[in-house]
Amino acid sequence: MEQQTKKVNKPMFWVGLAMVVVTAALLFVDFGTWFIAIGILGLVAMGASKYRPMK
């Protein structure tokens, strides 16, 4: 059997993390629905990157 290797995308993880942090900071200043959409996109980017820093 072929061994499948996971391609890890670290920059996408860090960009996703930055999006989530910025969204959290902006929610303290002003409430808007587009902040939540940006935060969700950040979470998706973190999950899709397949990078697990605690593993």
PDB file of N, CA, C and O in Angstrom:
ATOM      1  N   MET A   1       0.835  -1.188   0.000  1.00  0.00           N
ATOM      2  CA  MET A   1       0.000   0.000   0.000  1.00  0.00           C
ATOM      3  C   MET A   1       0.877   1.248   0.000  1.00  0.00           C
ATOM      4  O   MET A   1       1.965   1.274   0.575  1.00  0.00           O
ATOM      5  N   GLU A   2       0.378   2.251  -0.648  1.00  0.00           N
ATOM      6  CA  GLU A   2       1.084   3.518  -0.655  1.00  0.00           C
ATOM      7  C   GLU A   2       0.802   4.273   0.633  1.00  0.00           C
ATOM      8  O   GLU A   2      -0.327   4.323   1.121  1.00  0.00           O
ATOM      9  N   GLN A   3       1.846   4.845   1.155  1.00  0.00           N
ATOM     10  CA  GLN A   3       1.674   5.655   2.359  1.00  0.00           C
ATOM     11  C   GLN A   3       1.288   7.068   1.941  1.00  0.00           C
ATOM     12  O   GLN A   3       1.991   7.725   1.173  1.00  0.00           O
ATOM     13  N   GLN A   4       0.160   7.515   2.462  1.00  0.00           N
ATOM     14  CA  GLN A   4      -0.298   8.851   2.125  1.00  0.00           C
ATOM     15  C   GLN A   4       0.327   9.857   3.072  1.00  0.00           C
ATOM     16  O   GLN A   4       0.315   9.680   4.290  1.00  0.00           O
ATOM     17  N   THR A   5       0.866  10.900   2.500  1.00  0.00           N
ATOM     18  CA  THR A   5       1.447  11.949   3.319  1.00  0.00           C
ATOM     19  C   THR A   5       0.507  13.145   3.311  1.00  0.00           C
ATOM     20  O   THR A   5      -0.027  13.528   2.270  1.00  0.00           O
ATOM     21  N   LYS A   6       0.316  13.723   4.480  1.00  0.00           N
ATOM     22  CA  LYS A   6      -0.524  14.895   4.583  1.00  0.00           C
ATOM     23  C   LYS A   6       0.291  16.129   4.233  1.00  0.00           C
ATOM     24  O   LYS A   6       1.380  16.338   4.768  1.00  0.00           O
ATOM     25  N   LYS A   7      -0.237  16.932   3.343  1.00  0.00           N
ATOM     26  CA  LYS A   7       0.435  18.173   3.010  1.00  0.00           C
ATOM     27  C   LYS A   7      -0.016  19.237   4.004  1.00  0.00           C
ATOM     28  O   LYS A   7      -1.199  19.562   4.096  1.00  0.00           O
ATOM     29  N   VAL A   8       0.936  19.763   4.733  1.00  0.00           N
ATOM     30  CA  VAL A   8       0.644  20.745   5.766  1.00  0.00           C
ATOM     31  C   VAL A   8       0.885  22.140   5.209  1.00  0.00           C
ATOM     32  O   VAL A   8       1.904  22.401   4.569  1.00  0.00           O
ATOM     33  N   ASN A   9      -0.059  23.025   5.458  1.00  0.00           N
ATOM     34  CA  ASN A   9       0.032  24.383   4.966  1.00  0.00           C
ATOM     35  C   ASN A   9       0.086  25.333   6.167  1.00  0.00           C
ATOM     36  O   ASN A   9      -0.942  25.834   6.620  1.00  0.00           O
ATOM     37  N   LYS A  10       1.294  25.570   6.671  1.00  0.00           N
ATOM     38  CA  LYS A  10       1.455  26.409   7.862  1.00  0.00           C
ATOM     39  C   LYS A  10       1.028  27.861   7.643  1.00  0.00           C
ATOM     40  O   LYS A  10       0.382  28.433   8.521  1.00  0.00           O
ATOM     41  N   PRO A  11       1.363  28.479   6.508  1.00  0.00           N
ATOM     42  CA  PRO A  11       0.928  29.873   6.337  1.00  0.00           C
ATOM     43  C   PRO A  11      -0.598  30.031   6.389  1.00  0.00           C
ATOM     44  O   PRO A  11      -1.100  31.022   6.920  1.00  0.00           O
ATOM     45  N   MET A  12      -1.331  29.063   5.844  1.00  0.00           N
ATOM     46  CA  MET A  12      -2.778  29.154   5.880  1.00  0.00           C
ATOM     47  C   MET A  12      -3.292  29.059   7.314  1.00  0.00           C
ATOM     48  O   MET A  12      -4.275  29.713   7.663  1.00  0.00           O
ATOM     49  N   PHE A  13      -2.638  28.255   8.144  1.00  0.00           N
ATOM     50  CA  PHE A  13      -3.010  28.162   9.551  1.00  0.00           C
ATOM     51  C   PHE A  13      -2.818  29.505  10.240  1.00  0.00           C
ATOM     52  O   PHE A  13      -3.707  29.969  10.953  1.00  0.00           O
ATOM     53  N   TRP A  14      -1.656  30.135  10.033  1.00  0.00           N
ATOM     54  CA  TRP A  14      -1.365  31.395  10.723  1.00  0.00           C
ATOM     55  C   TRP A  14      -2.237  32.531  10.217  1.00  0.00           C
ATOM     56  O   TRP A  14      -2.605  33.412  10.994  1.00  0.00           O
ATOM     57  N   VAL A  15      -2.576  32.535   8.937  1.00  0.00           N
ATOM     58  CA  VAL A  15      -3.494  33.545   8.411  1.00  0.00           C
ATOM     59  C   VAL A  15      -4.883  33.344   9.008  1.00  0.00           C
ATOM     60  O   VAL A  15      -5.552  34.315   9.364  1.00  0.00           O
ATOM     61  N   GLY A  16      -5.314  32.107   9.118  1.00  0.00           N
ATOM     62  CA  GLY A  16      -6.606  31.815   9.749  1.00  0.00           C
ATOM     63  C   GLY A  16      -6.632  32.237  11.201  1.00  0.00           C
ATOM     64  O   GLY A  16      -7.626  32.790  11.672  1.00  0.00           O
ATOM     65  N   LEU A  17      -5.550  31.983  11.916  1.00  0.00           N
ATOM     66  CA  LEU A  17      -5.467  32.388  13.318  1.00  0.00           C
ATOM     67  C   LEU A  17      -5.515  33.914  13.433  1.00  0.00           C
ATOM     68  O   LEU A  17      -6.172  34.448  14.327  1.00  0.00           O
ATOM     69  N   ALA A  18      -4.830  34.605  12.544  1.00  0.00           N
ATOM     70  CA  ALA A  18      -4.858  36.070  12.561  1.00  0.00           C
ATOM     71  C   ALA A  18      -6.264  36.591  12.278  1.00  0.00           C
ATOM     72  O   ALA A  18      -6.693  37.574  12.882  1.00  0.00           O
ATOM     73  N   MET A  19      -6.982  35.942  11.370  1.00  0.00           N
ATOM     74  CA  MET A  19      -8.351  36.356  11.068  1.00  0.00           C
ATOM     75  C   MET A  19      -9.248  36.199  12.281  1.00  0.00           C
ATOM     76  O   MET A  19     -10.086  37.061  12.548  1.00  0.00           O
ATOM     77  N   VAL A  20      -9.085  35.120  13.014  1.00  0.00           N
ATOM     78  CA  VAL A  20      -9.908  34.885  14.203  1.00  0.00           C
ATOM     79  C   VAL A  20      -9.569  35.902  15.291  1.00  0.00           C
ATOM     80  O   VAL A  20     -10.471  36.418  15.951  1.00  0.00           O
ATOM     81  N   VAL A  21      -8.297  36.194  15.485  1.00  0.00           N
ATOM     82  CA  VAL A  21      -7.890  37.158  16.509  1.00  0.00           C
ATOM     83  C   VAL A  21      -8.395  38.560  16.173  1.00  0.00           C
ATOM     84  O   VAL A  21      -8.888  39.270  17.049  1.00  0.00           O
ATOM     85  N   VAL A  22      -8.275  38.955  14.916  1.00  0.00           N
ATOM     86  CA  VAL A  22      -8.765  40.275  14.503  1.00  0.00           C
ATOM     87  C   VAL A  22     -10.280  40.357  14.673  1.00  0.00           C
ATOM     88  O   VAL A  22     -10.803  41.385  15.103  1.00  0.00           O
ATOM     89  N   THR A  23     -10.975  39.287  14.340  1.00  0.00           N
ATOM     90  CA  THR A  23     -12.427  39.267  14.503  1.00  0.00           C
ATOM     91  C   THR A  23     -12.812  39.417  15.967  1.00  0.00           C
ATOM     92  O   THR A  23     -13.730  40.169  16.295  1.00  0.00           O
ATOM     93  N   ALA A  24     -12.118  38.710  16.844  1.00  0.00           N
ATOM     94  CA  ALA A  24     -12.419  38.812  18.272  1.00  0.00           C
ATOM     95  C   ALA A  24     -12.163  40.226  18.786  1.00  0.00           C
ATOM     96  O   ALA A  24     -12.937  40.742  19.592  1.00  0.00           O
ATOM     97  N   ALA A  25     -11.091  40.851  18.328  1.00  0.00           N
ATOM     98  CA  ALA A  25     -10.778  42.211  18.758  1.00  0.00           C
ATOM     99  C   ALA A  25     -11.823  43.201  18.234  1.00  0.00           C
ATOM    100  O   ALA A  25     -12.228  44.112  18.956  1.00  0.00           O
ATOM    101  N   LEU A  26     -12.257  43.028  16.995  1.00  0.00           N
ATOM    102  CA  LEU A  26     -13.233  43.948  16.422  1.00  0.00           C
ATOM    103  C   LEU A  26     -14.612  43.792  17.053  1.00  0.00           C
ATOM    104  O   LEU A  26     -15.376  44.756  17.099  1.00  0.00           O
ATOM    105  N   LEU A  27     -14.941  42.616  17.532  1.00  0.00           N
ATOM    106  CA  LEU A  27     -16.240  42.428  18.179  1.00  0.00           C
ATOM    107  C   LEU A  27     -16.329  43.190  19.493  1.00  0.00           C
ATOM    108  O   LEU A  27     -17.430  43.512  19.939  1.00  0.00           O
ATOM    109  N   PHE A  28     -15.191  43.487  20.126  1.00  0.00           N
ATOM    110  CA  PHE A  28     -15.222  44.301  21.337  1.00  0.00           C
ATOM    111  C   PHE A  28     -15.491  45.768  20.999  1.00  0.00           C
ATOM    112  O   PHE A  28     -16.062  46.494  21.813  1.00  0.00           O
ATOM    113  N   VAL A  29     -15.088  46.203  19.820  1.00  0.00           N
ATOM    114  CA  VAL A  29     -15.222  47.605  19.435  1.00  0.00           C
ATOM    115  C   VAL A  29     -16.581  47.885  18.805  1.00  0.00           C
ATOM    116  O   VAL A  29     -17.279  48.819  19.199  1.00  0.00           O
ATOM    117  N   ASP A  30     -16.945  47.074  17.833  1.00  0.00           N
ATOM    118  CA  ASP A  30     -18.165  47.318  17.084  1.00  0.00           C
ATOM    119  C   ASP A  30     -18.779  45.970  16.714  1.00  0.00           C
ATOM    120  O   ASP A  30     -18.062  45.012  16.426  1.00  0.00           O
ATOM    121  N   PHE A  31     -20.101  45.904  16.724  1.00  0.00           N
ATOM    122  CA  PHE A  31     -20.761  44.654  16.369  1.00  0.00           C
ATOM    123  C   PHE A  31     -21.243  44.728  14.927  1.00  0.00           C
ATOM    124  O   PHE A  31     -21.893  45.690  14.519  1.00  0.00           O
ATOM    125  N   GLY A  32     -20.916  43.708  14.181  1.00  0.00           N
ATOM    126  CA  GLY A  32     -21.368  43.627  12.796  1.00  0.00           C
ATOM    127  C   GLY A  32     -21.391  42.174  12.365  1.00  0.00           C
ATOM    128  O   GLY A  32     -20.644  41.350  12.893  1.00  0.00           O
ATOM    129  N   THR A  33     -22.234  41.867  11.424  1.00  0.00           N
ATOM    130  CA  THR A  33     -22.349  40.474  10.999  1.00  0.00           C
ATOM    131  C   THR A  33     -21.168  40.048  10.133  1.00  0.00           C
ATOM    132  O   THR A  33     -20.852  38.860  10.069  1.00  0.00           O
ATOM    133  N   TRP A  34     -20.512  40.994   9.469  1.00  0.00           N
ATOM    134  CA  TRP A  34     -19.401  40.603   8.602  1.00  0.00           C
ATOM    135  C   TRP A  34     -18.190  40.185   9.420  1.00  0.00           C
ATOM    136  O   TRP A  34     -17.342  39.441   8.926  1.00  0.00           O
ATOM    137  N   PHE A  35     -18.092  40.652  10.667  1.00  0.00           N
ATOM    138  CA  PHE A  35     -17.006  40.189  11.541  1.00  0.00           C
ATOM    139  C   PHE A  35     -17.131  38.690  11.795  1.00  0.00           C
ATOM    140  O   PHE A  35     -16.140  37.961  11.783  1.00  0.00           O
ATOM    141  N   ILE A  36     -18.342  38.252  12.019  1.00  0.00           N
ATOM    142  CA  ILE A  36     -18.581  36.835  12.295  1.00  0.00           C
ATOM    143  C   ILE A  36     -18.229  35.998  11.068  1.00  0.00           C
ATOM    144  O   ILE A  36     -17.658  34.915  11.198  1.00  0.00           O
ATOM    145  N   ALA A  37     -18.565  36.492   9.887  1.00  0.00           N
ATOM    146  CA  ALA A  37     -18.241  35.765   8.651  1.00  0.00           C
ATOM    147  C   ALA A  37     -16.723  35.641   8.474  1.00  0.00           C
ATOM    148  O   ALA A  37     -16.233  34.589   8.063  1.00  0.00           O
ATOM    149  N   ILE A  38     -15.984  36.700   8.781  1.00  0.00           N
ATOM    150  CA  ILE A  38     -14.520  36.653   8.674  1.00  0.00           C
ATOM    151  C   ILE A  38     -13.954  35.656   9.687  1.00  0.00           C
ATOM    152  O   ILE A  38     -13.012  34.927   9.375  1.00  0.00           O
ATOM    153  N   GLY A  39     -14.516  35.619  10.885  1.00  0.00           N
ATOM    154  CA  GLY A  39     -14.069  34.666  11.903  1.00  0.00           C
ATOM    155  C   GLY A  39     -14.314  33.231  11.492  1.00  0.00           C
ATOM    156  O   GLY A  39     -13.472  32.362  11.720  1.00  0.00           O
ATOM    157  N   ILE A  40     -15.459  32.977  10.889  1.00  0.00           N
ATOM    158  CA  ILE A  40     -15.764  31.619  10.419  1.00  0.00           C
ATOM    159  C   ILE A  40     -14.812  31.221   9.300  1.00  0.00           C
ATOM    160  O   ILE A  40     -14.357  30.078   9.255  1.00  0.00           O
ATOM    161  N   LEU A  41     -14.504  32.142   8.399  1.00  0.00           N
ATOM    162  CA  LEU A  41     -13.531  31.847   7.338  1.00  0.00           C
ATOM    163  C   LEU A  41     -12.156  31.551   7.924  1.00  0.00           C
ATOM    164  O   LEU A  41     -11.429  30.704   7.405  1.00  0.00           O
ATOM    165  N   GLY A  42     -11.798  32.241   8.993  1.00  0.00           N
ATOM    166  CA  GLY A  42     -10.535  31.972   9.669  1.00  0.00           C
ATOM    167  C   GLY A  42     -10.499  30.572  10.264  1.00  0.00           C
ATOM    168  O   GLY A  42      -9.489  29.875  10.166  1.00  0.00           O
ATOM    169  N   LEU A  43     -11.605  30.162  10.883  1.00  0.00           N
ATOM    170  CA  LEU A  43     -11.670  28.810  11.442  1.00  0.00           C
ATOM    171  C   LEU A  43     -11.579  27.743  10.352  1.00  0.00           C
ATOM    172  O   LEU A  43     -10.932  26.711  10.533  1.00  0.00           O
ATOM    173  N   VAL A  44     -12.227  27.999   9.232  1.00  0.00           N
ATOM    174  CA  VAL A  44     -12.166  27.054   8.103  1.00  0.00           C
ATOM    175  C   VAL A  44     -10.748  26.964   7.568  1.00  0.00           C
ATOM    176  O   VAL A  44     -10.271  25.875   7.252  1.00  0.00           O
ATOM    177  N   ALA A  45     -10.070  28.100   7.465  1.00  0.00           N
ATOM    178  CA  ALA A  45      -8.686  28.099   6.978  1.00  0.00           C
ATOM    179  C   ALA A  45      -7.776  27.328   7.927  1.00  0.00           C
ATOM    180  O   ALA A  45      -6.885  26.601   7.485  1.00  0.00           O
ATOM    181  N   MET A  46      -7.999  27.486   9.232  1.00  0.00           N
ATOM    182  CA  MET A  46      -7.183  26.752  10.198  1.00  0.00           C
ATOM    183  C   MET A  46      -7.404  25.247  10.075  1.00  0.00           C
ATOM    184  O   MET A  46      -6.454  24.467  10.139  1.00  0.00           O
ATOM    185  N   GLY A  47      -8.636  24.852   9.902  1.00  0.00           N
ATOM    186  CA  GLY A  47      -8.940  23.423   9.784  1.00  0.00           C
ATOM    187  C   GLY A  47      -8.442  22.824   8.474  1.00  0.00           C
ATOM    188  O   GLY A  47      -7.968  21.689   8.444  1.00  0.00           O
ATOM    189  N   ALA A  48      -8.551  23.588   7.400  1.00  0.00           N
ATOM    190  CA  ALA A  48      -8.142  23.092   6.089  1.00  0.00           C
ATOM    191  C   ALA A  48      -6.627  23.024   5.933  1.00  0.00           C
ATOM    192  O   ALA A  48      -6.128  22.343   5.037  1.00  0.00           O
ATOM    193  N   SER A  49      -5.897  23.718   6.787  1.00  0.00           N
ATOM    194  CA  SER A  49      -4.435  23.722   6.657  1.00  0.00           C
ATOM    195  C   SER A  49      -3.801  22.396   7.085  1.00  0.00           C
ATOM    196  O   SER A  49      -2.679  22.088   6.685  1.00  0.00           O
ATOM    197  N   LYS A  50      -4.501  21.628   7.878  1.00  0.00           N
ATOM    198  CA  LYS A  50      -4.029  20.325   8.386  1.00  0.00           C
ATOM    199  C   LYS A  50      -2.773  20.449   9.243  1.00  0.00           C
ATOM    200  O   LYS A  50      -2.037  19.479   9.424  1.00  0.00           O
ATOM    201  N   TYR A  51      -2.541  21.626   9.759  1.00  0.00           N
ATOM    202  CA  TYR A  51      -1.391  21.853  10.649  1.00  0.00           C
ATOM    203  C   TYR A  51      -1.880  21.744  12.090  1.00  0.00           C
ATOM    204  O   TYR A  51      -2.820  22.433  12.487  1.00  0.00           O
ATOM    205  N   ARG A  52      -1.249  20.889  12.857  1.00  0.00           N
ATOM    206  CA  ARG A  52      -1.640  20.673  14.241  1.00  0.00           C
ATOM    207  C   ARG A  52      -0.463  21.024  15.132  1.00  0.00           C
ATOM    208  O   ARG A  52       0.404  20.176  15.348  1.00  0.00           O
ATOM    209  N   PRO A  53      -0.397  22.256  15.664  1.00  0.00           N
ATOM    210  CA  PRO A  53       0.776  22.665  16.443  1.00  0.00           C
ATOM    211  C   PRO A  53       0.918  21.941  17.776  1.00  0.00           C
ATOM    212  O   PRO A  53       2.027  21.886  18.308  1.00  0.00           O
ATOM    213  N   MET A  54      -0.141  21.389  18.336  1.00  0.00           N
ATOM    214  CA  MET A  54      -0.064  20.733  19.639  1.00  0.00           C
ATOM    215  C   MET A  54       0.169  19.234  19.514  1.00  0.00           C
ATOM    216  O   MET A  54       0.259  18.542  20.529  1.00  0.00           O
ATOM    217  N   LYS A  55       0.267  18.726  18.315  1.00  0.00           N
ATOM    218  CA  LYS A  55       0.423  17.278  18.133  1.00  0.00           C
ATOM    219  C   LYS A  55       1.864  16.869  18.098  1.00  0.00           C
ATOM    220  O   LYS A  55       2.167  15.685  17.951  1.00  0.00           O
TER     221      LYS A  55
END
